[in-house]
Amino acid sequence: MFRPRRFGRCGLFVLLMNNLDTIVALSTPPGRGALGVIRLSGPYSLSFAISLLRDTKFSFEPNRVIFKTIYDPDSSEPLDQCLVTYFKAPHSFTGEDVVEFSCHGSPVLLLNVLDTLLRLGARTAGPGEFTMRAVSNGKLNLSQAEALRDIIEAQTNGALRQAARQLDGELSRRLQPIKDVLIQIIVHLESSLEFVEDDLPQLGYNKICHQLGDLTNELDDLTKTFRLGSALRNGLRVTLVGRPNVGKSSLFNKLLSYDRAIVTHIPGTTRDSITETMIINDVPVVLTDTAGIHQSSDLVEVIGIEKTRQALADADLVVIVCDGTQPLTKEDRDIFFEVSSANYLMVLNKSDLESFSVSNISNDNFLVKMLPVSAKTGDGLDKLRSSIIALYTSKDIDANSLLITNARHFDLLRRSGIAIHSSIDLVDQHANEDLILIGLYDTLHFLGEITGETTTEDVLSSIFSTFCIGK
């Protein structure tokens, strides 16, 4: 069970002080719509709601939606006819008394209702404050709270499925047996320190080594999924590069399935980077078309080429586009050398032309995998799409299983593995139990940071600042 005390004394004090306030926010996106939902949470939620009804004798029934006219208490002017729902603590999202008003979606109307509730004494909620209260009141753990944000931000069905699994607590359940074994080992070693004068027998060291080895395998299996999990959650940044007039913009348009970039026979048509998002096998791909890299005295082209180099530095994958109807030029080779330290694919465009030949490149001592494509007919594009995704998938990882999608979780799992390995080395050396325990306690702390038991207040603040207001 997740308990507020796990935030530490200072963090808990701040959370409890904040929880004395009743907070309010618009929980639906700003702008015009059919409905706008205003949410209250805190000890005075119910009394504020009754004030808007202009009926002090009205008694709300928890978890029941009612249709009511709400009024401005100062002027007695009607504000709206809306649906009002009361969730009684602790049976609510935040664990506190919560009232939700489903109003008509006029921005002016919603602002008037919010202003009225603020005048009554509510406070505007900060980013993610409703979810933070849910965490502090034990309704969610921290990894589940982060999964809520990921559900809202999911760009594909794959990302949505992973976020839903983590919201269901699958990551927490996967980590709990690891924590349990760690605690058993820690208790055993602590007992040896307290009650045994001699060192652990060899059998005890062997057993601990075996247990810790199993734990590192579990952690390694999780960390290996981050490459694909991060791609599902954050997308891949793929940049098309090449010298002018090799067909980068044509290929860009063909991959997107619509004409986004201007294409002409004139070299250097593209002078600025153009970025669009497409989906390949449930993975968002942020595709960037760039200005051709070559020597130029044109100021505009020079600026465009500099932007190309910036896009190269930011890319997860670089697709080098060459003209398959011509041998490699000096400019082609310079581009190869410039991106050789990055992940890259080589594409030979214009495979639909009679003068196209792979030997134009293969005889040039470049030992790279080449993908023939035609930006005109679309031949080879399916192979290109699958090759882009193949770099971030593995036959050993099932995309339908739990994936680590959060960089914070990945870092903590990686540090946990390092800490356990340090303890294993010390066990192998028959080191003192005090030394072995350091890595085990560190591991327990890192895993606790994932689910929130040992997370510091500044980390919590940083995490919830990325949430939208009203969530």
C-alpha positions, 0 to 999 in steps of 0.5 A: 500500500502506498503511504504519504510518509514515503515522500519524507517529512518535508515533502509530506508537510508541504503536501498536507498543507496544500491539501488544506486548500480546495483547488479548482481548475478546468479539466477539459481543453480550453476553447469552445466545445459542447461541454467544459468540465470544472473540477473541485477537490478539497475539504470545502468542495461540497460547501462551495457547490451548495453555494452555487445552487442557492439552496443550502438545504440541498443534500448531495448523494455521492456518485450520483449525477444531478441536473441543476441550475447554478447561480452567482451567489453575489448577484443571484444571476444564473450562470448555467444549467449543468450536470453536477457530480459529487464524489465523497472522500475517500472514494474519489480520484484524489481521495478528497471530496470532489465535485465536478460541474459539466457545463456548456462549453462556452469559454466566457461561461466557464471563466465566470464559473471559475471566477465565482468559485475563486471568490468563494475561496477556492484556489487555482490548481497547479499543474498536475495537482489533482493527480499529486493529491491522488498520489499523496492520499494513496490512490495511485503510486508515482509510476501510475500517475506518470502513466496518466500523463502518458495516456493523455499524450499518447500519439499511437495505439501502441503508446496508449496500450503501454500507458494503460498497462502502467496505469493498471500497476503492471510495472509496480507489480513487476518490481514488487517481487524484486523489492521483496527479495532485496528486503529478505537479503538485507534482513539476513545480512543485518541479522548476521551483523547483529547476532553472528560473530563470524562471517557468513558461511560459504553456503550463505554467500553462494545463495545470496549471489544466486539470488542477486544474479536472478534480480539483475537478470530481471532488471536487465530484461526490463531495461532492454525494452527501453529502446522500443518503449521510448520510440513508442512514447516519444517517437523517432527523429529521422532526418533525410540528408544528401546533396542537392537534387538527389530526390530528398523532398520527393522521397519526403512527400512520398513517405508522407503520402502528400505533397508537403515539400516543394519539388522542382528540377532546380538544385537547391529548391529546399532551403529550410528544414521541414518537419512532419510526423507519420506513423510506422507500425505504431511508432511516431516518426518525426521526419525532417527534410533538409537543404542539400549539403554542398559548398555554396556562397548563397547566404540563404543556402548557407543558413539552410545547410547549417540548419541541416547540420543541426537536424543531423545532431538531433536525429535518432536516425539519418537517412542518406539519400543518393542518386542511384543513376550516378557514381558517388560524388565528393559531396556524397562522400563528405556527407557519409563521413559527417554522419558516420558516427550516427545511426544511418541508412543509405537510400539509392533513389531513382530506381525507376530509371534505366540508368539506375545501378547499385554498382555505381555505389557498390564499386566505390568501396563503401561497405554499407547497406543500400536500399534501392527506392523510387520516390516517383513510383514508391517502389522500395518504400515499404522496405525503407519503412520497415528498416527504419523501425527495425533499428529500434526493435528486437526479436527478443522483445515482444512489443505486446509485453510491458515496455519501459517507456519513461527515461526516468524509470530507465535511468533508475533501473540502470542504476539499480542494476549497477548497484546490485552488481557492485554488491555481487562483486563484494559477495564474491570477495567475501567482503564485510556485510556492511559493504555488501548492504550499501549496494542493496540499500541503494537498489531499494532506494532507486526502485522506490523512486520509480513508484514514489516511496523514496522520491524527493520533493524536488523530483516530485515537483519536477514530474508534476510540473509536466502535467496539464492544469486540471489533471 
